[in-house]
Amino acid sequence: MPEGHTLHRLARDLTSAFAGERLAASSPQGRFADSAALIDGRLCDGAEAYGKHLFIGFEGHQIVHVHLGLYGKLTLLPTPAAEPYGQVRLRLVGSQIYADLRGATTCELVTPAKVQAVIERLGPDPLRPGADGSRAWARIRRSPTSVAALLMNQEVLAGVGNVYRAELLYRHRIPPSLPGRDLAEEQWQAMWDDLVRLMHEGVEANRIDTVRPEHTPEAMGRPPRVDDHGGEVYVYRRTGQPCHVCGTPIATAELQGRNLFWCPVCQA
């Protein structure tokens, strides 16, 4: 599932491509046809993201709410638009760029009130200006649930997925099983500050890199990581491979239906 940095990058790219233009909107698949007709030819205000939710605004307070889920993809390509292939739920066509949405869990036309209701259910988003990590801490410090589970709870913290969860815990030497109420406030503050920086870097690079300079392939003389998520990491999807710091094989277990990765020594 795309993590928050991907949605913020998409919002930035959509705004750059479409803000101030009247867009042709259609639903080649047909499932969004009625709603697409309501925004067809309307002026696009731009897009913004909150956590893993994307909101594309149009004049008349019409907003397309998108959640990509596990399989959704939103691609931007130069015009002229090609013949649709696959299940294109929504196509937006501007003067120079067109966008196709496929496989999203959510694609709906909503009001500003509905957008606000969605946001109010979410925890703070580290990528939003003025985000307040103390809101998440208020939930974490009272909870017997593991820190690993809390970091993936979008009502606690918006936008964090499996990669950032695993890497943040490793970088701060936190055992994934540690109950939230046993985490120290100064530990959480350091984690929050680190997460804000890492996720902003993710938006700029359009990939997740979490290793410190001394652990890059160049610094360690090791081959670059080859993985479809594209970044240099410490533990994510490195099961059985040696930890970059201590050499211990990386461990994996399932937690709430998702794979969890950690170093048994560095995060003892």
N, C-alpha and C positions, 0 to 999 in steps of 0.2 A: 504494500500500500504506500503511495507517495507520502512523504513526510511534509511537515509544514513549510520547509524552505522551497519545495517544489511548487506549492500553491502560491506562495508569495512571488516566486519568479514568474509563474504564469500570469498572475495579476499584473505585474509590471509590464510583461511583454504584451498582454492584451490591451492595456491602457496606451502603451506606445503605439500599437498598431491601429487601434480603433477609436480612441477618444476624440470626440468632435466630428465623427463621420456618421452618415446615415447608412446603416448596414442592411443588406439583404439577408433575411433569416428564413431558414427552411428546416424541415425535418425529413430528410430522404428516407429514413426508416419508417416514419409515420407516427411514432409514439408521442412526439412532441409537436405535432402539426398544428393543433389549435392554438397553443401558446406561441409558437413561432410566428403564426399569422398576426398575433397582437403586437409583436415587436418589429415585424418586417417593415423596413423603411424608416424606422425611428432613429433618432440621434443617440449615439452611445456616449454615456458619461464616463466610461472607464470601468475598471475592475479593482476589487480589493479582496484580500484574503483575511480570514481569521481562523487560526488553527489549520485544520484540513478542509475547511469550507471556502469556496470561491463564490463571489458575488459579482455579477456583471450588470451594471446599471444602464438603464435607458430612460429617455425623457418620458415624462408622465408617471414617474415613480414606479416603473416596471423593472423588476430585478430578476435575473436568472440566477437561481441558487444551484450550485453544482457541488456534489461530493463524489470524488472519483472512486472511492472504495478500493477494493483489491484489484480490479481489472480495468478501471476506467483510464482513458487516455484523451488528452486534448492536444491536438497538433496544430501548429501554425505554419502555413506555407505561402509562398508568393503566388499572387494571381497571374494568369487566369486559373480559376478553380477547375480541377480535374473532375472527371465523372466520379461520383461517390462509389466507394467500394466498402464492403462490410456493412455493419449496422451503424450508420451515422445517425445518432440521435438528434444532433443539432449542428447545422452549418451556418456560420456567419461569414459574410463576404463583404470586404471593404474594397477600397480603390487599389490597394497594393498587396494586401494580405487576406487570406481566408483561414478560418479555423473550423476544424471538425472535431466533434465530441463523440466518443464511442465508449460503450460499456460502463458508464457511470452508475453508481448506486443511486444517486439523486440527481435529477435534472427537472427543476420545477420553476414556474413563474410565481414570484411571491411579492408581497408588499413590504415596505420598510418595517412595519410592525412585526412581520414574521422574521425578518432578518434580525431584528433586535431580540426576539424571543430565542432564536438559535444561539446568538452570542451570549445571552444571559445564562444559558445552560453550560457554557464552557468555562474552563479555568483560564488563567492569564496566558496569552500568547507571547513568547519571548521575542517575536519579531514585530510586535505592534509598538508604536511609539508610546512611551509612558507605561509600558506593561509593569505590573506590580507583582514581583515574586512572592511577596508576603501573603498574598491571597492563597497561593498554593501551599505555603508553609502552614497556614492556619488549619488546612485539612491534613497535611502530612504529620504534623507534630502530635496529633491526637489519635492517629490511626494505628491499629495493630496489624494492618495489612503490610505486606512487604513493600519496600521502597521500589523494587522492580515493577510490581503491579501498579503502584500509585503513579509512577512516571508515565505509564501508558493509559491511564484513566483520563480521558479528555475533559472530564468535569473538574479534574484537579489541575491539569496542565494541558493546554491546547497546542497541538501541532507536533508533539513528540511521538515518534514511532519506534520501531524495533531497533533501528540502527543507532539513533541518538541515545536511546535508553541504555543499550549495552555499552556504548562507548563512554557515556557520561559516568556510569557506575565504575567502569574500569579506571578512567582518568583520575577519579577521586578515591580509588581503593575502597569502594563500598561493597560489602557482600550483598548480592542480590536479595538474599533472604532476610536482610535486616528489617525489622518492623519500623514503619515510619516514625513511631513515637520514640524510638531509640536513636534516631538521627539527631545530631546536635545542630542547633540553629546556625552556628558558624559554618558547619559543613554544608548545610543547604544553601546558604548565601554564596559560598564559593561555587557550588554546583550551578546555581542560577546564573551567576555572572559568566561562568564558562559557557553555559548553554546559549546565552544571548550572543556571545561572540562567535561560537561555532556555527550557529544557525544563520547568522548574518553572512559569515564567510561562505556558507552553503548556498545562499541566494546568489552571491556574486559569482561563485565558481560553477554553480549549477551541478554540484556533486558534493558528497560528504567526505571530507578529509579530517581525521581526528588525531593523527599521530603528531607528536611533538617533533621539532626540527632534528633532535638527536636520534629519532627512530625512523626517519624517512629511508627509502631504499638507498639513496645516495650516501647518507651518513653511515648506514649500517653495511653497505656493500652487498645488499640482497636484491633479488629481482623484484620489480614492481608487482603489485597485486593485480591479478587478473580476475575480474568479477563484474557482473553486469550492473552493479550499483556504482562502480567506477571509482571509488575512493580508497585511500590508504587508511586502514583501521587497525585497532589493537585486537579485538576479539570477535567482532561480528562475522558470522559465517566462516570462522577459522577453526572449526572443531578439529581437535587432534593435532593441530599445527603448534609449533613452539611459540610461547609468549615472547614478544619482542624484548621484554625486559628481563625475565627470569628463566625462560626456556621451558617452563612447564607446559604440557599440552593443554590447549584450551578446551574447556568443558562445555557441554550443552545439556539442557534439560527443557522440558516443555512447561510453560506457565500460562494458564488461561488460554490454551490453544495456540500460543505463539512460542517459537524457539527462543530460548534465553542463552546467552553466551557469556562466559566469564573465565578468569584465571583463578584456579583454586589456591594459588599461593599469594599473588598480588592482592587478591580480594578476600583473603582468609578472614 
